[in-house]
């Protein structure tokens, strides 16, 4: 996992609460660092551990932290120069969603070992879009929901409600 996501959580915690709380979260989570290099690869278990520790110290559900981080991640990556890239992904929300896989391919030049999720618009009607989200990581749907809700507001001036309608987890053999 690249440090960009870890820095996104750090930014969210510091902005909403405090630097002192972030340091305490890192200490209790046995994090090797309190600040992360965005293009460095870190242990996959670190972010889930930081979510869990944040939830415990703040006494709020982990999903609430993930949603908040997703929401704040829009502004965070915008400040890192990605706002322009996000804006050109599509004039309509459907086009944007269908372009997310292409965005991740583009990011591969900066993050060569990226293992991104995949997105596909399965159905679109006048009342909504059914999006298929696939990831090798579990537990990131709330982050995506917060991110997508905020992106819709910022880029398309649309209020969006995101709900998970089906969850399927496939366990793979370590040899696969």
Secondary structure as the mmCIF struct_conf table of DSSP 4:
data_model
#
loop_
_struct_conf.conf_type_id
_struct_conf.id
_struct_conf.beg_label_comp_id
_struct_conf.beg_label_asym_id
_struct_conf.beg_label_seq_id
_struct_conf.end_label_comp_id
_struct_conf.end_label_asym_id
_struct_conf.end_label_seq_id
STRN STRN1 UNK A 2 UNK A 2
HELX_RH_AL_P HELX_RH_AL_P1 UNK A 3 UNK A 16
TURN_TY1_P TURN_TY1_P1 UNK A 17 UNK A 17
HELX_RH_AL_P HELX_RH_AL_P2 UNK A 19 UNK A 28
TURN_TY1_P TURN_TY1_P2 UNK A 29 UNK A 30
BEND BEND1 UNK A 32 UNK A 32
BEND BEND2 UNK A 34 UNK A 35
TURN_TY1_P TURN_TY1_P3 UNK A 38 UNK A 39
BEND BEND3 UNK A 40 UNK A 40
STRN STRN2 UNK A 41 UNK A 41
HELX_RH_AL_P HELX_RH_AL_P3 UNK A 44 UNK A 58
TURN_TY1_P TURN_TY1_P4 UNK A 59 UNK A 59
BEND BEND4 UNK A 60 UNK A 60
HELX_RH_AL_P HELX_RH_AL_P4 UNK A 62 UNK A 77
HELX_RH_PI_P HELX_RH_PI_P1 UNK A 78 UNK A 82
HELX_RH_AL_P HELX_RH_AL_P5 UNK A 83 UNK A 87
TURN_TY1_P TURN_TY1_P5 UNK A 88 UNK A 89
BEND BEND5 UNK A 91 UNK A 92
HELX_RH_AL_P HELX_RH_AL_P6 UNK A 93 UNK A 107
TURN_TY1_P TURN_TY1_P6 UNK A 108 UNK A 110
BEND BEND6 UNK A 111 UNK A 111
TURN_TY1_P TURN_TY1_P7 UNK A 112 UNK A 113
STRN STRN3 UNK A 118 UNK A 125
TURN_TY1_P TURN_TY1_P8 UNK A 126 UNK A 127
STRN STRN4 UNK A 128 UNK A 134
BEND BEND7 UNK A 136 UNK A 139
HELX_RH_AL_P HELX_RH_AL_P7 UNK A 141 UNK A 156
TURN_TY1_P TURN_TY1_P9 UNK A 174 UNK A 175
#
